[in-house]
């Protein structure tokens, strides 16, 4: 995390999102089909701080003020043909959020306002209660291995990007060519995310911690593979139509 702060000059490294806005596309003929919209409603800056020098556990803390997701409004206007002034509506929704101190109601308020706008075009939106976190600067990276986030590959990526001390503390049963393959894949992830190896390792480790905690809370409720390996949680499909990161750890 220190490397990230020094290189990027920022302290907050992510966003906490509340609520999802769902909208099905209209049927069209002779044009490229529009994917269903599934985007966060409200965002708030998030910091990720390592608990110890080994960077094996992290503290996530909300900072700043919540705001409406601008990508959602852009997608409604540009991709789904909803007639709205993105800048003006963004200001109005952020003002509404600022006037309400109860953070738990923000997503519902924004959804109610946007669903009315969508209804004016004869469309019906849906609301999904979700809270999840994502980090910046590695969005492209995590898109590449979204299907591996809840599988054994996550441990392999952490092993490949970790330093010697971390690998000694978290050994993996990989032979030499498997280690070589993991290092090559980790390099591709690092280049896609435009971040250093240490930064990528910190983000992967934070994801691993959150995933393991989710599995513990699930108490065996996740789908298990036939082989004797750790549980793998299924991913949702299809992908969202926005540029919002496709990876996430979630809780109801």
N, C-alpha and C positions, 0 to 999 in steps of 0.2 A: 504494500500500500504506500510506503514511503516513496518508492520509485514512481508510482503513478502520480502522487502529489507533486513531486519535483518536476516531472516531465510535463504534466498538464497544467500545473498551477491552480488546481482546484482542490477543495476538500470533500465536497459531495460527489459521490461516484455513481449515483443511481436514482431510481424513482420507485416510490411505493404507489401502487395503483389500487383504486377502489371501484368496484362495479364494472360490468361489461355492458356495452350497448350493442345489441344484435339487430341486424336488418337484412332481410333477404332481398336479393336483386329482383328487378322486374324482368319478365321474359321478353327477350328481344329477338329479332330475326335479321340475319345478314350482318351482324356486328359481333365484335369480340365479347363474349359473355363476361359479366362483372361478377367477381367472387362475392360470397356473402360477407357482410361486414361484422366483425367481432372485435371491438376496440375498447380499451379502458375509458372510463368516464372522467375520473378525477385523478390527478397526479400530485405527488408531494416529494420534494428532494429527500434523499436517503444517504446516510453515511455508513460506511462499513469499516469498522476499526478492529484490527487484530488484538486478541486478548494477550498473546505472548509473542516472543520473538520468533518462535517456530511457525507462526501463522497457520495453526491448525484449528483455531476456533475464533469466531468473530462476533462482534456486537453490532447490531443494526439499529440505527437511531434516526427518527424523523427530524428533519430540520426545515426551516423556512416555512412557507405558507402553501396550502394546497391550491391547485388551479385546474381548470378544465383542460382536457387533452386536446391540443390544437390539431393533432393529426386526425382525430375523429371528425372535427368540423370540416377539415379539408376534404376528407374522404366522402362525407355526405354531399358536399357541394360539387366536387370535381368528378367523383366516380359514380355516385348514385343520383346525380341530377337534382338534388334538393336545392331550391333557390333560397340562398341565405348569404348575408354579408358576414364572412368569416371573422374579420377583425371586430366589427361592431358587436356581434353575438358573443364573441370571446370575452370582450370587456363586460358585457351585461352579466354573463354567467359567472365570471370571476368576482364581480361586485356582489352578486347574490351569495356566493360562497363565503366571501369576506364578512358579510353581515350575519352569517350564521356560525355560532361558536361550536356547535355540535358536529364534530367531524363525521360521525356515523350517518348523518343525514345528507351530506354533500352529494354523494352519488345519486341518491334518490331524487333530490331537487333538480340536478342537472338532467337526469333522465326524463323527468316530467316535462321540463321545458323543451327538450329536443324531440320528445315523442309527439308533442303538440305541433311542432314545426313539421315533422314528418307526416303526421296525420293530415295536415293541410294539403299534402300532395297525394292523398289517397293511399298512403303506405302505413303499415303497422310495424312498430318496433317492439323489441322485447328487452327485458332487463334481467341480468344474471348477477347474483350476489357473489362477488369474488374479491379477494385481496391477494395481491402478489407483488413481488419486487423484481426489479431488473437493474442491470448496471449499464453504464454508457461505455462507448468506445470499444466494446467487444460484442456489439450487437451482430455485426456481420459474422464474426467468429462463431457465435453460438447458434446462428441459423444453420451453419454447416453441420453441426453434430446434434441437432435437436432430438433426433431419434435415439441418441446414445446417452442423454442426460440421466435417464433413469435405469441404465444398464451398467454392465461391468466396464464399459469403455470410459466412463467418468473417472474411475479409479486409475485406469491406465494413463489417461491424460494428466491427472494429478501427479502420477509417478514420473512421467516423462518430462514434466516441466519443473519438478521439484529439485532442490539442491541435494547434495550428497547426504546431508544430515536428515533431510525429510525422507529421502528414499530408504535410509537405514531404519528410520522409525516406522515407515509404512511400506514394508516389502510387498512385492507383487510376484505371483508365480509365473513369470514370463521368461521364455528362453531368449537367446540373443537376437534372433530375427524378429520376434514379437516386440522386444524392446526397441529395435531399430524402426519397426513399422510405427510404433506409438510415437517415437520421437519425430518421425517424418510427418505424421498427422498433426502433432502438436505444433510443428513449425508452420504448417499450412494455416492452422487456426490463429496463430500469433500474427502472421502476415495479414490475414483477412481482417483481424481486429485492430491492426496497426498499433500494437502494444508490445511491451517488452515481455520476455519470458517470465520474469518475476511477477509482473502485473497479471499476466494470464493465469499463472499458478495461483495467485491470491483469489482471483475470481472463481476459478474452478474449485478451489478448496472451500470457499464460502458456499458454493452451490452444493458441494458434497455434504457439508455439515447440515444444510437445510434439508437436503433430501433424506439423510439418515434420520433426522429428527421427525420428518413426516412419516417415515416408515415405522418409527417407534410408536408414534401416535396412532398410526393405522392399525397397530396390533395384529398384524398378519392379514389385514384386509386387502392387501394388494395382490395382484395376480402373480403366481409363482411359476417359474420355469420348470421344465421337467428335470433338468440337471440340478445338482445341489449347489446353486449359487445364490447370491443375494436377490431379493425380490426385484422385479422390474415393474414399474408403474406405467400403465398405458398412456399414450399421448392422444390429445384431441386432434381431430382432422375434420375439415380441411384447414389450411393455413388462413390466418386473417388477411384481409385485403389491404391493411395499412402497413406502414413501415415500422410499427411497434415491434420490439423484440419478441421472437416466437418462443423463447425459452422462459421458464418461470418456475418458481416454487409456490404452491398455493395452499390456502386453507379456507375452509368454508366460513 
